[in-house]
Amino acid sequence: MYIIKVKGKAKIPDYIQIRDENFVLVAYFRADRPMKNIEKFGLEGKETELQTLIDGLPFGKLQKLEL
């Protein structure tokens, strides 16, 4: 899976996109709010690691999600 942080503008907040190996969008959520249904993507129990990764992500750079 891949992750990208999208910069919001004006009143639109920053968002996170998680995409599968075919780059199909599987999750889209605000960067400042925890992701819901995290177990659906096999990331349960890794919420702290995911939040740390999100905080350090540069905007607009697609990265492989390895937790």
N, C-alpha and C positions, 0 to 999 in steps of 0.2 A: 504494500500500500504506500501511497505518497501523501504528503501534507504540504499545504501552501497557506501562507498568511496574506490576506488581502486587506490593503489599507482602505479604511473608510474615508469619506469626505464630508465636511461640514457636520451635519447631524447624524450621518450614517456611521455606525460603529465599525470597528475592524472585525473581520470574519475569518474563520478557518475553514478550509475545504480539505476533506480527506477523499482521496481517489483510489480506486483499485488498480491492479496491474495493467488494465487496459485504459486507464485514465478516465474511467467512468466515475462521476460524482456519486459517492456513497454517503457522505455526511457533510453538512454545512451548518455552522453554528457560530455564535458570537465568541470572540476571543476572550471576553471578560466574564463569560458565564460557562459553567461546567457543561460538558456534553451529556445529553440524555441518551439512554439506550446504548451505553458504551459496550455492554456485554454482547451486543449484536455484531460487533466488529472484532471480538476476541481481545478486547483491551481492558476487561474487568480486572480490578486490583492494581491498575497502572495509572490511576487518575493523577497522582502526584507527579509521576514521571512525565505524563503527557502535558500537564500544566507547566512544568519547568521547561519542557521542550518548546511549547507555544510561546512562553515569555521570551525565550532566546531566539526565536525564528526571525530572520530578516523578512521584510515585506517583499512579496512577488517572486520569491525564489522557491521553486519546487524541490522538495527533498524527499528521499526515501524514508519512510516511517519505520524505524527500527527500535522497538522498545523491548 
